[in-house]
Amino acid sequence: MLSTAKVKTYDGKEYNGTVIGKGEDIDVALINVPELAGKTPVKISSRKGEVGDPVIAMGSPLGLQNTVTTGIISGVDRDFTIAPYVYKGVYQISAPISPGSSGGPLLDQNTGEVLGVNSAGTIEGVIGFSIPINQVLPLVENWAKNPSKPQTNEYAVDSTEQLNNGQSIKEEAEALVQYFYQCINSHDYVTAYSLLGSDWQSGTTYQDFRNGYLRTEYVNIQNIISNYKDNNHVEVTITIEAQELTDQDTVVTSLYMCTYDIGYENDQLKILSGKFRKI
C-alpha cells in the first residue's frame, strides 16, 4: 500500500491522504488529499527573500494550532545539516521556530505570500531557518507529475505541524520546558500560562503568573536533565540563569534549579507542577 497520512487543517478538520513524494536531502513531502481539491491555496511569492524583509512564521508548536511568530529575514544562503538531511541556501529568520512549528509556511508580512517552509530552530529559540519556496516547488511539481511508488511505512502529519516521528516523551517534555522559557523571554505570558496543567492554573491566576515574571529580563537554560517517572510522566530538572530587575531597576543574575512534572492532559503534554530553588 502507499504511505498514508492524516492531515489536519487550520479549522481542526482531519482528512486521510497519500504521501506521493518525500525528500531525500531536505525534510519535505507532498501529500495528496482528494477532499481538498479545488481549495484556493495561499499565494506563492515569485521573488527571493532579502535580509530585512518582515516575515510571519506559522506553525503548531507543541500542538498549539494556528500559532504565528513575527520577525525578519536576518540572513540568507545559510547551510546546515540535521542528519540525514542537508540544507543549503536557506533563510535565517528572527521569528522563533519551536518544536512542532516546522513544516509551516513562512509568509511575507507585507503581501501574505509564501516565501519559504519553516524547518528548524535553535534551542535558545532566537534563530530559525526556513527553506526558500523556490527550492521546494521543483520537488513538488516533479512529485505531482511522477507520484512515488508504493511503500509500506506510514506517516502522521499536520498541515501546519511536522510531527517528530519516534520522538520520546522525554524529548517532548524537554522541548516543552524549553518552549516555556522561550515564551517567557519573548514576554508571551499568555502562551506560557497555557502550557501549565489545569491543577497548576487553578491554584495560580494568570495575573499572578504574569506578575511573577514581569521583572525577569531574560532566562538562559544552563543544563537540562529528564527522567521517566512512569510511562506517561517525565520529571525535567533544569538549571537556569535569570537576569532580573531589582527594586532599584538594576539587573542582577541569579541561578535557579527548577524541577517540573510533565505529563499528558486531554491528549496534550502539559507542565503539571513545578518546584524552584535558588542556588
Secondary structure, DSSP 8 states (H G I E B T S, - for coil): ---EEEEE-TTS-EEEEEEEEE-SSSS-EEEE-GGGTT-----B-SS---TT-EEEEEE-GGG--SEEEEEEEEEEEEEEEETTEEEEEEEEESS---TTTTTSEEEETTT--EEEEEEEE-TTSS-EEEEEHHHHHHHHHHHHHS-----------BTTB---TT--HHHHHHHHHHHHHHHHHTT-HHHHHHTB-HHHHHHS-HHHHHHTTTTEEEEEEEEEEEEEEETTEEEEEEEEEEEEE-TTS-EEEEEEEEEEEEEEETTEEEEEEEEEEE-
